[in-house]
Amino acid sequence: MSTLPIALTRIALTAISLTIISGCSWIGEEKKLSPISSESSDIPNATTTKEENTSKQLAEVSVEHIVIVVEENHSYKQIVGSSNAPYMNALIKQGALFTSAYAITHPSQPNYLALFSGSTQGLKDDGCHKPFRTDNLGAELLKSGLTFTGFSEDMPKTGFTGCWAGGYGRKHNPWVQFSNIPAKLNKPYKAFPKDYSKLPNVSFVIPNHQNDMHDGTVKEADDWLKTNIRDYAKWAQTHQSLLIVTWDEDDFSKKNQIPIIMVGSMIKPGKSEQRINHYSVLRMIEEMYDIPLLGGSRTAAPIEGIWK
């Protein structure tokens, strides 16, 4: 486990891995966000005092690893309680389930970008675009002397920038969309460490289109998650690590409600009714690592009430 800079001694963080599941929202323009977006008028901003208290709580949470797995295009009701997702529902019992979590927009790609950079970067489609040069989670971690890696199933080689390869789609890989992320940190899933203590501070895990529910079934995705993530999920609960399983968007409804599951040694099992979105998750990670808040995460609802 690497030693953090002195400025970060308030927290013990060495690796964060993220798994994301795609979903959709009903709004095409970045200025018209989903019902709980940071720019939404029907969700009041937290008071400064409350935000400061939440930030203090997060700074005191001891986290060594966070893994974020992202799944695709399924709503809260399609996953929670489903007989086709026994492992995902087992994870729910082990950790925190957010019952009022929402994606930002539709289709998939803008949601991945929102989670990774605090902005949809103005995209309204799943096309293959030129890389952005703007700030993002990975770049901010690196600037602070921390580590980041993205792992994508079916990506043919490290540093691959193509739009498609087998079940891999660049639209589900947000870090390759930024020129300030070194190519060597864009890796195939087969490079995911077997020794979890060697995970980077933050990592994303992206299953292929068949295994993330985009093309395949809920059961296929559930089986993949059990086969590939179960051992890490068990390890995380005794090693101050955090697993986040989220969806990019729902099944393209206006509501755009998705399940978000968090499992780890610092998580208090149960259900949270707090309204959050992708920007809230980004903010949580930023505050844990004491790095700058990006874009929509600045005004997103801080995540609270789930810590032991």
N, C-alpha and C positions, 0 to 999 in steps of 0.2 A: 504494500500500500504506500503510495507516494506521499511525501510530506508537502503540505500546502503552504503557500506564502504566509508570512506573519499576519498580513491583513485579514487572512481568513481563519485565524485560529479560533474564532468564536464557534466554528463548526468543524466537525471532522468528516470531510467528504473526499472520497477517492474515486468513485465510479458511479455513473448514472447511465442506465440503459433504458431505452424507451421502446415499447411495442405499440403500434397504432393500428386501429381498425377503421377503414374508411366509412364515411357516411356522407349524406348530402344535406344541403339547406335550401331554402326556398328563395334566396335573394341573390341576384346576379351582380349587383354593384357593391363595391366595397363600402360605400357610405350608407348602405341599407343592410345592416347586419341582422343576424338572427335575434330572436326575442331577448337573449341575455348578453348580447354583444356589449363591448365596452362603450359603444356609442348609442346603445339603446336607451330611449327615454323612460321606459317603464321599469327600469331597475335602478334604484337610487344608488349614488356613489357612497361608499363607506366613509365615515368621518375620518379625519386625519388621525385622531387618537386611536381609533379602532384599527386602522391600517398599521400604525406604528406598533401596536400591541401584537398584531398578527405577525408582522415582520420579526419581532423579537422572539416570538414562539418558534418560528421557522428557523431562525438563526441558532436556536438552542437545540434543535433536533439533530441528533447525531446520525448521519447517513454516509455510508461508504459506497454504495452502488445504487443506481437507479436504471432500470431497464424499461423502455417504453415499447410496447408492441402495438402496432396499428392494424386494425381489421377494417373491413370494407362494407359500406352500404347496407347496414342493418340497424333497425330501430331498437330502442329499449325493450319494447314489448316482444320483439322477435327473439331476444336473447334471454332476458331474465325470466326464469321459470321454465324455459324450453327443455323438453325431454331430449332434444337433439344436441343440447350443449351441456352435458353433465359435468364436464371438467370446468368450464367457465363458471357454472353455478356453484361448484365446489370452491373455486377461488373466491367467489362472492362471500361465502360463509367464513372464509379465512381472513378476509380483509374488509375494506370499506367500499360500499357501493354508493355512488352518487345517483340519486333518483330523479334529479332535475338538472341533468347535464345536456348541453346542446352544442351542435356544430355551428360554424359561422355562416356557411353559404353552401351552394351547389355549383359545380360538381366537386369531384375529389380533390384535384390539385390545389385549388385555393385554400382548402382546409389544412392540407399538409404544410403549406407555406405559412399559414396563420399560426399553427402550433410551433413552427420552427423559427419564425422571425417576427411574430407579432403583427403581421400584415399579409394580405393576400397578394401583395405586390401588383395589384391592379388586374390580376388574371381572372378571367371568367370562363375558362375552358381547361381541357386536359391536354392541350397541345404541347409540342416540344419547342421551347423558347430558348433564346440566348440567356446565358447566366446573368444573374443580378450581381451588383457590387455592393449591396446594402448590408447593414448589420444583421446578424442572426445569432441564434443560440450557440452554434458551434464556434463561430468566430470569436464571440465574446468569452467563451470558456478558454479558448486558446490564448487570447490576449491576457487573461488572468493567470496564466501558467497552469491551467487545468487541461484535461484531456477529453476528447470526443471521437467517436467512431460511429459510422452508420453501416448496418449489415442488411443486405438485400438478397433474398432467396432468388436463385436462377440468374443473378447477374454474372456474366461470364468471367470477369476478371477485375482485379483491383483497379480503380480509376476509370472504369468504363463510363462513357458519356453518351452512348447511343440511346435512342428513344425506346427500343424494344429488344428483347432477347428471351425467347421462350416464354415463360410466364412472368418475366420481369417487365415492368413498365416504368419509365423515368418519371412519369406523372405522380408516382407514389414514393419518390425519392427526393425529399426537399433539399438535402445538403448538396446534391450534385448541381442544383440550380444556382449555386453561389460561387463566384470566382475566388472568394477569399477563404475557401475551405480546401486544404491540400488534397490532391487526388489520392494520395496514399491512405486517406481516412475513409474513402468510399470503397467498402469491401463487400465481397460475396458473403452470404450468411454462413457458409461453411467455415469461415474464419472466426466465427463467434467463439470466444475462449471456453475451453473445457474446464480450466481452472478459473473459477469466477472471481477470485481475488485479483486477477489480472485484467478485469474489465476496466475500460476507461471511466472517467468520471460520469460521462453521459453517453449512452448509446441508444440508437433506434434499431429495432428489429422489424423488418418488413417481409412478411410471407409473400409467396408468389400469388398470381391472380386466382389460382385454383384453391390455394390454402388460406386465403384471406376473406373468403366469402364473395369476392367480386364475381368470379365465374363458378366457383364451387359451392357446395352446400354448407349449411351451418355445422352439420356433423363433421364434414371434412376439415373445416377450420378448427373445430373443437378437438378433433383427434390430433391434428398437427400441433396445436398448442400444448396438449398433454404430452406428446412425444418429445417435443423440442424445448419446452419451457418449464415443465414440471419440476425437474431437478433444481433449476435455478430458483424457482419460486419457493421450494422447501428451504434451500440454502439461505435465501434472502431473509427469511424469518428468524434466523439465528445469527446473522452476520451484519446487522445494521444496513441492509440493502433494501431497495424499494422497487417493486415491479408495478408498472402501470400498464393496464390493458385498456385501450380506447378504440373508438371507431372514428373514421374520418367524417362520416355523415350518416344519416339514416337512409331509409328507402325512398328518398326524394320527396318527402312530404313537406308541407309548409312548417310543421312543428319542428322538424329536424332534431328530435330528441334522441340521444344516444346513451348507451351505458358507459360509464367509466369506472373501472375497478382498480383499487390500489391495495397491494399486499406487501407487508414488510414488518420487520421487528419493531418499528416505531409507530405502526398503524393500529388504531383501536378498532377491532371488528364491529361492524354494524352498518346501518344505513344513514346516509347524510342527505337531508332535504335541501341543502344549500344549492342555490342556482349558480352553476358555473358553466364555462365554455372552454374552448381550446386556449384562449388567452389567459384564463385563470390557471391552467396547468403550467403554461409557460412561466407565468409570474411566480408560481410556487418554486420552480426549479431555479429561477434567477435569484430569488430571495434566499434560498438555501445556500447558494454559492456566492452570495454577495456580489453579483455582477449587475450591470445596468439593466433596467427594465426597458423592453423594446416595444414600440408601437402600442397596439391594443392592450398589452399586458399592463401598461401604466395605470389604466383606469379599470382593469378587470377586477372582479370580486376576488379578494384574497381567500385562499382555501383555509378553513379553520375547523376545529371541532373533531378532527379525526386522529389527533396525535395522542400517544400514550403519555 
